[in-house]
Amino acid sequence: MEKNGKYVFGTVRVGERGQIVIPKQCREVFDIKPGDTLLILGDEERGIGIMKQDCVMDFIKDVFSAPAFNSEGKEESK
């Protein structure tokens, strides 16, 4: 089920060793391949989130390469 880029992929069962299988459609949509590294995030009120590590690293690179702005919204020189 998908609506505006938001999905419900179904349910998974946690195995005896704490493992889950990511549904095929989810792996296809998010291009998750064997050997990929995933980052597991958690919020006790909102739940668990899973992200591909390369997406997080791309975001971090963008943050550190973006110009810095002061409290007035003006770009600071480095």
PDB file of N, H, CA, C and O in Angstrom:
ATOM      1  N   MET A   1       0.853  -1.175   0.000  1.00  0.00           N
ATOM      2  CA  MET A   1       0.000   0.000   0.000  1.00  0.00           C
ATOM      3  C   MET A   1       0.897   1.236   0.000  1.00  0.00           C
ATOM      4  O   MET A   1       1.811   1.342   0.817  1.00  0.00           O
ATOM      5  N   GLU A   2       0.632   2.179  -0.926  1.00  0.00           N
ATOM      6  H   GLU A   2      -0.111   2.092  -1.589  1.00  0.00           H
ATOM      7  CA  GLU A   2       1.458   3.381  -1.049  1.00  0.00           C
ATOM      8  C   GLU A   2       0.576   4.584  -1.325  1.00  0.00           C
ATOM      9  O   GLU A   2      -0.393   4.505  -2.080  1.00  0.00           O
ATOM     10  N   LYS A   3       0.929   5.703  -0.698  1.00  0.00           N
ATOM     11  H   LYS A   3       1.716   5.768  -0.084  1.00  0.00           H
ATOM     12  CA  LYS A   3       0.220   6.944  -0.945  1.00  0.00           C
ATOM     13  C   LYS A   3       1.209   8.083  -0.761  1.00  0.00           C
ATOM     14  O   LYS A   3       1.769   8.263   0.321  1.00  0.00           O
ATOM     15  N   ASN A   4       1.418   8.839  -1.811  1.00  0.00           N
ATOM     16  H   ASN A   4       0.963   8.693  -2.689  1.00  0.00           H
ATOM     17  CA  ASN A   4       2.301  10.011  -1.755  1.00  0.00           C
ATOM     18  C   ASN A   4       3.683   9.689  -1.192  1.00  0.00           C
ATOM     19  O   ASN A   4       4.218  10.439  -0.376  1.00  0.00           O
ATOM     20  N   GLY A   5       4.256   8.567  -1.634  1.00  0.00           N
ATOM     21  H   GLY A   5       3.821   7.958  -2.296  1.00  0.00           H
ATOM     22  CA  GLY A   5       5.596   8.213  -1.181  1.00  0.00           C
ATOM     23  C   GLY A   5       5.656   7.589   0.199  1.00  0.00           C
ATOM     24  O   GLY A   5       6.747   7.341   0.712  1.00  0.00           O
ATOM     25  N   LYS A   6       4.512   7.331   0.811  1.00  0.00           N
ATOM     26  H   LYS A   6       3.626   7.533   0.394  1.00  0.00           H
ATOM     27  CA  LYS A   6       4.469   6.689   2.132  1.00  0.00           C
ATOM     28  C   LYS A   6       3.913   5.280   1.936  1.00  0.00           C
ATOM     29  O   LYS A   6       2.947   5.089   1.198  1.00  0.00           O
ATOM     30  N   TYR A   7       4.516   4.306   2.590  1.00  0.00           N
ATOM     31  H   TYR A   7       5.300   4.461   3.190  1.00  0.00           H
ATOM     32  CA  TYR A   7       4.197   2.904   2.352  1.00  0.00           C
ATOM     33  C   TYR A   7       3.835   2.160   3.625  1.00  0.00           C
ATOM     34  O   TYR A   7       4.246   2.527   4.725  1.00  0.00           O
ATOM     35  N   VAL A   8       3.057   1.109   3.445  1.00  0.00           N
ATOM     36  H   VAL A   8       2.723   0.810   2.552  1.00  0.00           H
ATOM     37  CA  VAL A   8       2.856   0.080   4.459  1.00  0.00           C
ATOM     38  C   VAL A   8       3.277  -1.201   3.755  1.00  0.00           C
ATOM     39  O   VAL A   8       2.615  -1.637   2.814  1.00  0.00           O
ATOM     40  N   PHE A   9       4.369  -1.805   4.201  1.00  0.00           N
ATOM     41  H   PHE A   9       4.907  -1.450   4.965  1.00  0.00           H
ATOM     42  CA  PHE A   9       4.904  -2.989   3.549  1.00  0.00           C
ATOM     43  C   PHE A   9       4.412  -4.283   4.173  1.00  0.00           C
ATOM     44  O   PHE A   9       4.757  -5.362   3.693  1.00  0.00           O
ATOM     45  N   GLY A  10       3.632  -4.205   5.211  1.00  0.00           N
ATOM     46  H   GLY A  10       3.352  -3.328   5.601  1.00  0.00           H
ATOM     47  CA  GLY A  10       3.152  -5.406   5.876  1.00  0.00           C
ATOM     48  C   GLY A  10       3.829  -5.578   7.217  1.00  0.00           C
ATOM     49  O   GLY A  10       4.378  -4.632   7.783  1.00  0.00           O
ATOM     50  N   THR A  11       3.781  -6.791   7.710  1.00  0.00           N
ATOM     51  H   THR A  11       3.335  -7.559   7.250  1.00  0.00           H
ATOM     52  CA  THR A  11       4.365  -7.085   9.015  1.00  0.00           C
ATOM     53  C   THR A  11       5.520  -8.072   8.853  1.00  0.00           C
ATOM     54  O   THR A  11       5.599  -8.794   7.859  1.00  0.00           O
ATOM     55  N   VAL A  12       6.402  -8.093   9.830  1.00  0.00           N
ATOM     56  H   VAL A  12       6.338  -7.507  10.638  1.00  0.00           H
ATOM     57  CA  VAL A  12       7.480  -9.076   9.872  1.00  0.00           C
ATOM     58  C   VAL A  12       7.494  -9.692  11.260  1.00  0.00           C
ATOM     59  O   VAL A  12       7.043  -9.081  12.229  1.00  0.00           O
ATOM     60  N   ARG A  13       8.007 -10.886  11.342  1.00  0.00           N
ATOM     61  H   ARG A  13       8.373 -11.382  10.555  1.00  0.00           H
ATOM     62  CA  ARG A  13       8.113 -11.580  12.628  1.00  0.00           C
ATOM     63  C   ARG A  13       9.577 -11.588  13.044  1.00  0.00           C
ATOM     64  O   ARG A  13      10.464 -11.851  12.232  1.00  0.00           O
ATOM     65  N   VAL A  14       9.816 -11.300  14.305  1.00  0.00           N
ATOM     66  H   VAL A  14       9.096 -11.087  14.964  1.00  0.00           H
ATOM     67  CA  VAL A  14      11.172 -11.337  14.843  1.00  0.00           C
ATOM     68  C   VAL A  14      11.521 -12.787  15.160  1.00  0.00           C
ATOM     69  O   VAL A  14      10.796 -13.469  15.885  1.00  0.00           O
ATOM     70  N   GLY A  15      12.639 -13.245  14.606  1.00  0.00           N
ATOM     71  H   GLY A  15      13.227 -12.691  14.017  1.00  0.00           H
ATOM     72  CA  GLY A  15      13.071 -14.622  14.822  1.00  0.00           C
ATOM     73  C   GLY A  15      13.724 -14.806  16.179  1.00  0.00           C
ATOM     74  O   GLY A  15      13.881 -13.854  16.943  1.00  0.00           O
ATOM     75  N   GLU A  16      14.101 -16.038  16.468  1.00  0.00           N
ATOM     76  H   GLU A  16      13.973 -16.812  15.847  1.00  0.00           H
ATOM     77  CA  GLU A  16      14.709 -16.383  17.759  1.00  0.00           C
ATOM     78  C   GLU A  16      15.994 -15.608  18.026  1.00  0.00           C
ATOM     79  O   GLU A  16      16.328 -15.339  19.180  1.00  0.00           O
ATOM     80  N   ARG A  17      16.713 -15.251  16.973  1.00  0.00           N
ATOM     81  H   ARG A  17      16.443 -15.470  16.035  1.00  0.00           H
ATOM     82  CA  ARG A  17      17.976 -14.523  17.121  1.00  0.00           C
ATOM     83  C   ARG A  17      17.790 -13.009  16.981  1.00  0.00           C
ATOM     84  O   ARG A  17      18.769 -12.275  16.845  1.00  0.00           O
ATOM     85  N   GLY A  18      16.543 -12.542  17.014  1.00  0.00           N
ATOM     86  H   GLY A  18      15.748 -13.138  17.124  1.00  0.00           H
ATOM     87  CA  GLY A  18      16.270 -11.107  16.931  1.00  0.00           C
ATOM     88  C   GLY A  18      16.316 -10.556  15.520  1.00  0.00           C
ATOM     89  O   GLY A  18      16.369  -9.339  15.339  1.00  0.00           O
ATOM     90  N   GLN A  19      16.297 -11.420  14.517  1.00  0.00           N
ATOM     91  H   GLN A  19      16.254 -12.408  14.665  1.00  0.00           H
ATOM     92  CA  GLN A  19      16.390 -10.983  13.132  1.00  0.00           C
ATOM     93  C   GLN A  19      15.017 -10.818  12.506  1.00  0.00           C
ATOM     94  O   GLN A  19      14.051 -11.479  12.886  1.00  0.00           O
ATOM     95  N   ILE A  20      14.958  -9.905  11.522  1.00  0.00           N
ATOM     96  H   ILE A  20      15.743  -9.368  11.213  1.00  0.00           H
ATOM     97  CA  ILE A  20      13.740  -9.741  10.721  1.00  0.00           C
ATOM     98  C   ILE A  20      14.135  -9.820   9.247  1.00  0.00           C
ATOM     99  O   ILE A  20      15.298  -9.619   8.898  1.00  0.00           O
ATOM    100  N   VAL A  21      13.173 -10.110   8.398  1.00  0.00           N
ATOM    101  H   VAL A  21      12.228 -10.273   8.682  1.00  0.00           H
ATOM    102  CA  VAL A  21      13.375 -10.083   6.959  1.00  0.00           C
ATOM    103  C   VAL A  21      12.670  -8.840   6.430  1.00  0.00           C
ATOM    104  O   VAL A  21      11.476  -8.651   6.660  1.00  0.00           O
ATOM    105  N   ILE A  22      13.410  -7.998   5.724  1.00  0.00           N
ATOM    106  H   ILE A  22      14.380  -8.151   5.537  1.00  0.00           H
ATOM    107  CA  ILE A  22      12.822  -6.794   5.137  1.00  0.00           C
ATOM    108  C   ILE A  22      12.033  -7.234   3.900  1.00  0.00           C
ATOM    109  O   ILE A  22      12.596  -7.886   3.020  1.00  0.00           O
ATOM    110  N   PRO A  23      10.745  -6.894   3.815  1.00  0.00           N
ATOM    111  CA  PRO A  23       9.931  -7.337   2.684  1.00  0.00           C
ATOM    112  C   PRO A  23      10.541  -6.940   1.334  1.00  0.00           C
ATOM    113  O   PRO A  23      11.168  -5.889   1.205  1.00  0.00           O
ATOM    114  N   LYS A  24      10.342  -7.801   0.336  1.00  0.00           N
ATOM    115  H   LYS A  24       9.833  -8.655   0.440  1.00  0.00           H
ATOM    116  CA  LYS A  24      10.924  -7.614  -0.991  1.00  0.00           C
ATOM    117  C   LYS A  24      10.566  -6.249  -1.574  1.00  0.00           C
ATOM    118  O   LYS A  24      11.446  -5.549  -2.076  1.00  0.00           O
ATOM    119  N   GLN A  25       9.303  -5.860  -1.518  1.00  0.00           N
ATOM    120  H   GLN A  25       8.588  -6.428  -1.110  1.00  0.00           H
ATOM    121  CA  GLN A  25       8.887  -4.572  -2.092  1.00  0.00           C
ATOM    122  C   GLN A  25       9.634  -3.417  -1.421  1.00  0.00           C
ATOM    123  O   GLN A  25      10.027  -2.464  -2.094  1.00  0.00           O
ATOM    124  N   CYS A  26       9.830  -3.492  -0.112  1.00  0.00           N
ATOM    125  H   CYS A  26       9.511  -4.266   0.435  1.00  0.00           H
ATOM    126  CA  CYS A  26      10.566  -2.462   0.618  1.00  0.00           C
ATOM    127  C   CYS A  26      12.014  -2.408   0.136  1.00  0.00           C
ATOM    128  O   CYS A  26      12.549  -1.325  -0.103  1.00  0.00           O
ATOM    129  N   ARG A  27      12.650  -3.571  -0.007  1.00  0.00           N
ATOM    130  H   ARG A  27      12.216  -4.451   0.186  1.00  0.00           H
ATOM    131  CA  ARG A  27      14.031  -3.612  -0.497  1.00  0.00           C
ATOM    132  C   ARG A  27      14.137  -3.020  -1.891  1.00  0.00           C
ATOM    133  O   ARG A  27      15.112  -2.339  -2.207  1.00  0.00           O
ATOM    134  N   GLU A  28      13.135  -3.278  -2.730  1.00  0.00           N
ATOM    135  H   GLU A  28      12.343  -3.831  -2.474  1.00  0.00           H
ATOM    136  CA  GLU A  28      13.145  -2.744  -4.091  1.00  0.00           C
ATOM    137  C   GLU A  28      12.949  -1.231  -4.100  1.00  0.00           C
ATOM    138  O   GLU A  28      13.682  -0.518  -4.785  1.00  0.00           O
ATOM    139  N   VAL A  29      11.976  -0.736  -3.353  1.00  0.00           N
ATOM    140  H   VAL A  29      11.380  -1.315  -2.796  1.00  0.00           H
ATOM    141  CA  VAL A  29      11.687   0.701  -3.309  1.00  0.00           C
ATOM    142  C   VAL A  29      12.901   1.482  -2.805  1.00  0.00           C
ATOM    143  O   VAL A  29      13.224   2.543  -3.338  1.00  0.00           O
ATOM    144  N   PHE A  30      13.575   0.953  -1.775  1.00  0.00           N
ATOM    145  H   PHE A  30      13.313   0.091  -1.342  1.00  0.00           H
ATOM    146  CA  PHE A  30      14.689   1.662  -1.159  1.00  0.00           C
ATOM    147  C   PHE A  30      16.058   1.160  -1.629  1.00  0.00           C
ATOM    148  O   PHE A  30      17.088   1.529  -1.066  1.00  0.00           O
ATOM    149  N   ASP A  31      16.058   0.322  -2.658  1.00  0.00           N
ATOM    150  H   ASP A  31      15.221   0.023  -3.116  1.00  0.00           H
ATOM    151  CA  ASP A  31      17.287  -0.186  -3.271  1.00  0.00           C
ATOM    152  C   ASP A  31      18.238  -0.766  -2.228  1.00  0.00           C
ATOM    153  O   ASP A  31      19.422  -0.431  -2.196  1.00  0.00           O
ATOM    154  N   ILE A  32      17.704  -1.638  -1.381  1.00  0.00           N
ATOM    155  H   ILE A  32      16.742  -1.910  -1.408  1.00  0.00           H
ATOM    156  CA  ILE A  32      18.507  -2.303  -0.356  1.00  0.00           C
ATOM    157  C   ILE A  32      18.993  -3.624  -0.928  1.00  0.00           C
ATOM    158  O   ILE A  32      18.206  -4.470  -1.353  1.00  0.00           O
ATOM    159  N   LYS A  33      20.305  -3.778  -0.927  1.00  0.00           N
ATOM    160  H   LYS A  33      20.944  -3.091  -0.582  1.00  0.00           H
ATOM    161  CA  LYS A  33      20.944  -4.960  -1.511  1.00  0.00           C
ATOM    162  C   LYS A  33      21.706  -5.723  -0.421  1.00  0.00           C
ATOM    163  O   LYS A  33      22.043  -5.155   0.618  1.00  0.00           O
ATOM    164  N   PRO A  34      21.977  -7.023  -0.663  1.00  0.00           N
ATOM    165  CA  PRO A  34      22.799  -7.775   0.290  1.00  0.00           C
ATOM    166  C   PRO A  34      24.139  -7.075   0.499  1.00  0.00           C
ATOM    167  O   PRO A  34      24.769  -6.632  -0.461  1.00  0.00           O
ATOM    168  N   GLY A  35      24.566  -6.978   1.735  1.00  0.00           N
ATOM    169  H   GLY A  35      24.054  -7.337   2.516  1.00  0.00           H
ATOM    170  CA  GLY A  35      25.829  -6.327   2.062  1.00  0.00           C
ATOM    171  C   GLY A  35      25.692  -4.854   2.409  1.00  0.00           C
ATOM    172  O   GLY A  35      26.634  -4.268   2.942  1.00  0.00           O
ATOM    173  N   ASP A  36      24.534  -4.226   2.121  1.00  0.00           N
ATOM    174  H   ASP A  36      23.769  -4.702   1.687  1.00  0.00           H
ATOM    175  CA  ASP A  36      24.324  -2.826   2.497  1.00  0.00           C
ATOM    176  C   ASP A  36      24.343  -2.695   4.019  1.00  0.00           C
ATOM    177  O   ASP A  36      23.957  -3.618   4.736  1.00  0.00           O
ATOM    178  N   THR A  37      24.791  -1.554   4.495  1.00  0.00           N
ATOM    179  H   THR A  37      25.105  -0.804   3.912  1.00  0.00           H
ATOM    180  CA  THR A  37      24.774  -1.272   5.924  1.00  0.00           C
ATOM    181  C   THR A  37      23.586  -0.362   6.220  1.00  0.00           C
ATOM    182  O   THR A  37      23.381   0.652   5.553  1.00  0.00           O
ATOM    183  N   LEU A  38      22.813  -0.739   7.225  1.00  0.00           N
ATOM    184  H   LEU A  38      22.979  -1.563   7.767  1.00  0.00           H
ATOM    185  CA  LEU A  38      21.631   0.031   7.615  1.00  0.00           C
ATOM    186  C   LEU A  38      21.857   0.629   8.999  1.00  0.00           C
ATOM    187  O   LEU A  38      22.480   0.011   9.862  1.00  0.00           O
ATOM    188  N   LEU A  39      21.346   1.827   9.193  1.00  0.00           N
ATOM    189  H   LEU A  39      20.839   2.328   8.492  1.00  0.00           H
ATOM    190  CA  LEU A  39      21.408   2.513  10.477  1.00  0.00           C
ATOM    191  C   LEU A  39      20.051   2.347  11.155  1.00  0.00           C
ATOM    192  O   LEU A  39      19.016   2.658  10.566  1.00  0.00           O
ATOM    193  N   ILE A  40      20.058   1.860  12.384  1.00  0.00           N
ATOM    194  H   ILE A  40      20.899   1.607  12.862  1.00  0.00           H
ATOM    195  CA  ILE A  40      18.819   1.658  13.141  1.00  0.00           C
ATOM    196  C   ILE A  40      18.700   2.791  14.151  1.00  0.00           C
ATOM    197  O   ILE A  40      19.577   2.974  14.995  1.00  0.00           O
ATOM    198  N   LEU A  41      17.612   3.550  14.061  1.00  0.00           N
ATOM    199  H   LEU A  41      16.900   3.401  13.375  1.00  0.00           H
ATOM    200  CA  LEU A  41      17.349   4.669  14.961  1.00  0.00           C
ATOM    201  C   LEU A  41      16.179   4.306  15.864  1.00  0.00           C
ATOM    202  O   LEU A  41      15.326   3.508  15.477  1.00  0.00           O
ATOM    203  N   GLY A  42      16.129   4.873  17.045  1.00  0.00           N
ATOM    204  H   GLY A  42      16.822   5.522  17.359  1.00  0.00           H
ATOM    205  CA  GLY A  42      15.022   4.568  17.945  1.00  0.00           C
ATOM    206  C   GLY A  42      14.581   5.765  18.756  1.00  0.00           C
ATOM    207  O   GLY A  42      15.398   6.575  19.193  1.00  0.00           O
ATOM    208  N   ASP A  43      13.305   5.864  18.947  1.00  0.00           N
ATOM    209  H   ASP A  43      12.641   5.206  18.593  1.00  0.00           H
ATOM    210  CA  ASP A  43      12.683   6.887  19.783  1.00  0.00           C
ATOM    211  C   ASP A  43      11.653   6.147  20.623  1.00  0.00           C
ATOM    212  O   ASP A  43      10.742   5.528  20.073  1.00  0.00           O
ATOM    213  N   GLU A  44      11.779   6.199  21.939  1.00  0.00           N
ATOM    214  H   GLU A  44      12.519   6.701  22.386  1.00  0.00           H
ATOM    215  CA  GLU A  44      10.886   5.424  22.799  1.00  0.00           C
ATOM    216  C   GLU A  44       9.418   5.779  22.616  1.00  0.00           C
ATOM    217  O   GLU A  44       8.551   4.958  22.915  1.00  0.00           O
ATOM    218  N   GLU A  45       9.116   6.979  22.133  1.00  0.00           N
ATOM    219  H   GLU A  45       9.820   7.646  21.890  1.00  0.00           H
ATOM    220  CA  GLU A  45       7.723   7.369  21.928  1.00  0.00           C
ATOM    221  C   GLU A  45       7.248   7.097  20.504  1.00  0.00           C
ATOM    222  O   GLU A  45       6.084   6.756  20.294  1.00  0.00           O
ATOM    223  N   ARG A  46       8.144   7.248  19.523  1.00  0.00           N
ATOM    224  H   ARG A  46       9.089   7.525  19.695  1.00  0.00           H
ATOM    225  CA  ARG A  46       7.734   7.148  18.120  1.00  0.00           C
ATOM    226  C   ARG A  46       8.083   5.824  17.470  1.00  0.00           C
ATOM    227  O   ARG A  46       7.476   5.468  16.460  1.00  0.00           O
ATOM    228  N   GLY A  47       9.040   5.081  18.012  1.00  0.00           N
ATOM    229  H   GLY A  47       9.533   5.371  18.833  1.00  0.00           H
ATOM    230  CA  GLY A  47       9.351   3.774  17.458  1.00  0.00           C
ATOM    231  C   GLY A  47      10.734   3.676  16.845  1.00  0.00           C
ATOM    232  O   GLY A  47      11.645   4.424  17.198  1.00  0.00           O
ATOM    233  N   ILE A  48      10.872   2.735  15.915  1.00  0.00           N
ATOM    234  H   ILE A  48      10.131   2.127  15.628  1.00  0.00           H
ATOM    235  CA  ILE A  48      12.150   2.407  15.297  1.00  0.00           C
ATOM    236  C   ILE A  48      12.142   2.892  13.846  1.00  0.00           C
ATOM    237  O   ILE A  48      11.130   2.808  13.151  1.00  0.00           O
ATOM    238  N   GLY A  49      13.296   3.402  13.409  1.00  0.00           N
ATOM    239  H   GLY A  49      14.119   3.470  13.974  1.00  0.00           H
ATOM    240  CA  GLY A  49      13.472   3.789  12.020  1.00  0.00           C
ATOM    241  C   GLY A  49      14.710   3.113  11.464  1.00  0.00           C
ATOM    242  O   GLY A  49      15.681   2.886  12.187  1.00  0.00           O
ATOM    243  N   ILE A  50      14.676   2.794  10.183  1.00  0.00           N
ATOM    244  H   ILE A  50      13.888   2.978   9.596  1.00  0.00           H
ATOM    245  CA  ILE A  50      15.804   2.145   9.518  1.00  0.00           C
ATOM    246  C   ILE A  50      16.167   2.972   8.290  1.00  0.00           C
ATOM    247  O   ILE A  50      15.304   3.298   7.475  1.00  0.00           O
ATOM    248  N   MET A  51      17.454   3.312   8.163  1.00  0.00           N
ATOM    249  H   MET A  51      18.155   3.047   8.825  1.00  0.00           H
ATOM    250  CA  MET A  51      17.928   4.094   7.016  1.00  0.00           C
ATOM    251  C   MET A  51      19.169   3.433   6.439  1.00  0.00           C
ATOM    252  O   MET A  51      19.940   2.800   7.161  1.00  0.00           O
ATOM    253  N   LYS A  52      19.356   3.584   5.128  1.00  0.00           N
ATOM    254  H   LYS A  52      18.729   4.099   4.542  1.00  0.00           H
ATOM    255  CA  LYS A  52      20.608   3.127   4.537  1.00  0.00           C
ATOM    256  C   LYS A  52      21.717   4.065   5.002  1.00  0.00           C
ATOM    257  O   LYS A  52      21.542   5.284   5.016  1.00  0.00           O
ATOM    258  N   GLN A  53      22.853   3.494   5.382  1.00  0.00           N
ATOM    259  H   GLN A  53      22.995   2.504   5.371  1.00  0.00           H
ATOM    260  CA  GLN A  53      23.953   4.298   5.898  1.00  0.00           C
ATOM    261  C   GLN A  53      24.450   5.302   4.864  1.00  0.00           C
ATOM    262  O   GLN A  53      24.813   6.422   5.225  1.00  0.00           O
ATOM    263  N   ASP A  54      24.475   4.924   3.577  1.00  0.00           N
ATOM    264  H   ASP A  54      24.181   4.015   3.283  1.00  0.00           H
ATOM    265  CA  ASP A  54      24.991   5.860   2.577  1.00  0.00           C
ATOM    266  C   ASP A  54      24.122   7.107   2.456  1.00  0.00           C
ATOM    267  O   ASP A  54      24.631   8.181   2.136  1.00  0.00           O
ATOM    268  N   CYS A  55      22.819   6.983   2.707  1.00  0.00           N
ATOM    269  H   CYS A  55      22.406   6.110   2.968  1.00  0.00           H
ATOM    270  CA  CYS A  55      21.938   8.161   2.686  1.00  0.00           C
ATOM    271  C   CYS A  55      22.296   9.106   3.826  1.00  0.00           C
ATOM    272  O   CYS A  55      22.306  10.325   3.650  1.00  0.00           O
ATOM    273  N   VAL A  56      22.583   8.551   4.973  1.00  0.00           N
ATOM    274  H   VAL A  56      22.574   7.561   5.116  1.00  0.00           H
ATOM    275  CA  VAL A  56      22.956   9.364   6.134  1.00  0.00           C
ATOM    276  C   VAL A  56      24.285  10.047   5.868  1.00  0.00           C
ATOM    277  O   VAL A  56      24.443  11.231   6.167  1.00  0.00           O
ATOM    278  N   MET A  57      25.245   9.317   5.309  1.00  0.00           N
ATOM    279  H   MET A  57      25.117   8.355   5.067  1.00  0.00           H
ATOM    280  CA  MET A  57      26.567   9.886   5.037  1.00  0.00           C
ATOM    281  C   MET A  57      26.461  11.011   4.002  1.00  0.00           C
ATOM    282  O   MET A  57      27.140  12.029   4.135  1.00  0.00           O
ATOM    283  N   ASP A  58      25.621  10.845   2.976  1.00  0.00           N
ATOM    284  H   ASP A  58      25.069  10.018   2.868  1.00  0.00           H
ATOM    285  CA  ASP A  58      25.414  11.909   1.991  1.00  0.00           C
ATOM    286  C   ASP A  58      24.851  13.155   2.661  1.00  0.00           C
ATOM    287  O   ASP A  58      25.272  14.271   2.356  1.00  0.00           O
ATOM    288  N   PHE A  59      23.896  12.968   3.578  1.00  0.00           N
ATOM    289  H   PHE A  59      23.554  12.061   3.826  1.00  0.00           H
ATOM    290  CA  PHE A  59      23.305  14.090   4.303  1.00  0.00           C
ATOM    291  C   PHE A  59      24.366  14.807   5.138  1.00  0.00           C
ATOM    292  O   PHE A  59      24.432  16.037   5.139  1.00  0.00           O
ATOM    293  N   ILE A  60      25.191  14.041   5.844  1.00  0.00           N
ATOM    294  H   ILE A  60      25.137  13.042   5.843  1.00  0.00           H
ATOM    295  CA  ILE A  60      26.231  14.638   6.684  1.00  0.00           C
ATOM    296  C   ILE A  60      27.225  15.429   5.831  1.00  0.00           C
ATOM    297  O   ILE A  60      27.621  16.532   6.207  1.00  0.00           O
ATOM    298  N   LYS A  61      27.627  14.877   4.697  1.00  0.00           N
ATOM    299  H   LYS A  61      27.305  13.981   4.392  1.00  0.00           H
ATOM    300  CA  LYS A  61      28.545  15.593   3.799  1.00  0.00           C
ATOM    301  C   LYS A  61      27.926  16.907   3.339  1.00  0.00           C
ATOM    302  O   LYS A  61      28.604  17.933   3.290  1.00  0.00           O
ATOM    303  N   ASP A  62      26.622  16.875   2.996  1.00  0.00           N
ATOM    304  H   ASP A  62      26.071  16.042   3.035  1.00  0.00           H
ATOM    305  CA  ASP A  62      25.937  18.093   2.567  1.00  0.00           C
ATOM    306  C   ASP A  62      25.917  19.143   3.680  1.00  0.00           C
ATOM    307  O   ASP A  62      26.137  20.328   3.430  1.00  0.00           O
ATOM    308  N   VAL A  63      25.655  18.698   4.899  1.00  0.00           N
ATOM    309  H   VAL A  63      25.477  17.735   5.102  1.00  0.00           H
ATOM    310  CA  VAL A  63      25.597  19.628   6.031  1.00  0.00           C
ATOM    311  C   VAL A  63      26.941  20.314   6.228  1.00  0.00           C
ATOM    312  O   VAL A  63      27.000  21.529   6.419  1.00  0.00           O
ATOM    313  N   PHE A  64      28.024  19.537   6.182  1.00  0.00           N
ATOM    314  H   PHE A  64      27.976  18.550   6.026  1.00  0.00           H
ATOM    315  CA  PHE A  64      29.340  20.108   6.443  1.00  0.00           C
ATOM    316  C   PHE A  64      29.896  20.896   5.262  1.00  0.00           C
ATOM    317  O   PHE A  64      30.825  21.683   5.444  1.00  0.00           O
ATOM    318  N   SER A  65      29.361  20.712   4.064  1.00  0.00           N
ATOM    319  H   SER A  65      28.606  20.072   3.916  1.00  0.00           H
ATOM    320  CA  SER A  65      29.849  21.475   2.918  1.00  0.00           C
ATOM    321  C   SER A  65      28.973  22.700   2.635  1.00  0.00           C
ATOM    322  O   SER A  65      29.336  23.546   1.818  1.00  0.00           O
ATOM    323  N   ALA A  66      27.827  22.794   3.305  1.00  0.00           N
ATOM    324  H   ALA A  66      27.532  22.107   3.969  1.00  0.00           H
ATOM    325  CA  ALA A  66      26.926  23.932   3.105  1.00  0.00           C
ATOM    326  C   ALA A  66      27.500  25.169   3.783  1.00  0.00           C
ATOM    327  O   ALA A  66      28.179  25.060   4.805  1.00  0.00           O
ATOM    328  N   PRO A  67      27.230  26.346   3.218  1.00  0.00           N
ATOM    329  CA  PRO A  67      27.709  27.564   3.870  1.00  0.00           C
ATOM    330  C   PRO A  67      27.035  27.765   5.230  1.00  0.00           C
ATOM    331  O   PRO A  67      25.877  27.392   5.419  1.00  0.00           O
ATOM    332  N   ALA A  68      27.766  28.351   6.165  1.00  0.00           N
ATOM    333  H   ALA A  68      28.706  28.653   6.011  1.00  0.00           H
ATOM    334  CA  ALA A  68      27.227  28.646   7.495  1.00  0.00           C
ATOM    335  C   ALA A  68      26.537  30.006   7.457  1.00  0.00           C
ATOM    336  O   ALA A  68      26.985  30.921   6.767  1.00  0.00           O
ATOM    337  N   PHE A  69      25.457  30.127   8.195  1.00  0.00           N
ATOM    338  H   PHE A  69      25.092  29.384   8.755  1.00  0.00           H
ATOM    339  CA  PHE A  69      24.718  31.380   8.271  1.00  0.00           C
ATOM    340  C   PHE A  69      24.664  31.857   9.711  1.00  0.00           C
ATOM    341  O   PHE A  69      24.587  31.051  10.638  1.00  0.00           O
ATOM    342  N   ASN A  70      24.703  33.177   9.895  1.00  0.00           N
ATOM    343  H   ASN A  70      24.766  33.831   9.141  1.00  0.00           H
ATOM    344  CA  ASN A  70      24.606  33.720  11.247  1.00  0.00           C
ATOM    345  C   ASN A  70      23.138  33.858  11.643  1.00  0.00           C
ATOM    346  O   ASN A  70      22.252  33.495  10.870  1.00  0.00           O
ATOM    347  N   SER A  71      22.878  34.379  12.835  1.00  0.00           N
ATOM    348  H   SER A  71      23.598  34.674  13.463  1.00  0.00           H
ATOM    349  CA  SER A  71      21.510  34.482  13.333  1.00  0.00           C
ATOM    350  C   SER A  71      20.647  35.441  12.521  1.00  0.00           C
ATOM    351  O   SER A  71      19.421  35.415  12.622  1.00  0.00           O
ATOM    352  N   GLU A  72      21.289  36.286  11.716  1.00  0.00           N
ATOM    353  H   GLU A  72      22.285  36.307  11.634  1.00  0.00           H
ATOM    354  CA  GLU A  72      20.546  37.224  10.871  1.00  0.00           C
ATOM    355  C   GLU A  72      20.282  36.634   9.481  1.00  0.00           C
ATOM    356  O   GLU A  72      19.699  37.295   8.622  1.00  0.00           O
ATOM    357  N   GLY A  73      20.708  35.405   9.271  1.00  0.00           N
ATOM    358  H   GLY A  73      21.181  34.868   9.969  1.00  0.00           H
ATOM    359  CA  GLY A  73      20.494  34.765   7.981  1.00  0.00           C
ATOM    360  C   GLY A  73      21.524  35.127   6.928  1.00  0.00           C
ATOM    361  O   GLY A  73      21.343  34.816   5.751  1.00  0.00           O
ATOM    362  N   LYS A  74      22.601  35.779   7.336  1.00  0.00           N
ATOM    363  H   LYS A  74      22.748  36.032   8.292  1.00  0.00           H
ATOM    364  CA  LYS A  74      23.671  36.162   6.392  1.00  0.00           C
ATOM    365  C   LYS A  74      24.750  35.104   6.407  1.00  0.00           C
ATOM    366  O   LYS A  74      25.103  34.566   7.456  1.00  0.00           O
ATOM    367  N   GLU A  75      25.272  34.810   5.219  1.00  0.00           N
ATOM    368  H   GLU A  75      24.986  35.247   4.366  1.00  0.00           H
ATOM    369  CA  GLU A  75      26.335  33.814   5.106  1.00  0.00           C
ATOM    370  C   GLU A  75      27.600  34.287   5.805  1.00  0.00           C
ATOM    371  O   GLU A  75      28.044  35.420   5.619  1.00  0.00           O
ATOM    372  N   GLU A  76      28.171  33.400   6.613  1.00  0.00           N
ATOM    373  H   GLU A  76      27.810  32.480   6.765  1.00  0.00           H
ATOM    374  CA  GLU A  76      29.411  33.735   7.318  1.00  0.00           C
ATOM    375  C   GLU A  76      30.594  33.332   6.452  1.00  0.00           C
ATOM    376  O   GLU A  76      30.563  32.298   5.785  1.00  0.00           O
ATOM    377  N   SER A  77      31.636  34.152   6.466  1.00  0.00           N
ATOM    378  H   SER A  77      31.662  34.992   7.008  1.00  0.00           H
ATOM    379  CA  SER A  77      32.841  33.799   5.731  1.00  0.00           C
ATOM    380  C   SER A  77      33.678  32.864   6.575  1.00  0.00           C
ATOM    381  O   SER A  77      33.698  32.966   7.802  1.00  0.00           O
ATOM    382  N   LYS A  78      34.379  31.943   5.906  1.00  0.00           N
ATOM    383  H   LYS A  78      34.363  31.861   4.909  1.00  0.00           H
ATOM    384  CA  LYS A  78      35.183  30.939   6.617  1.00  0.00           C
ATOM    385  C   LYS A  78      36.594  31.407   6.789  1.00  0.00           C
ATOM    386  O   LYS A  78      37.415  30.693   7.365  1.00  0.00           O
TER     387      LYS A  78
END
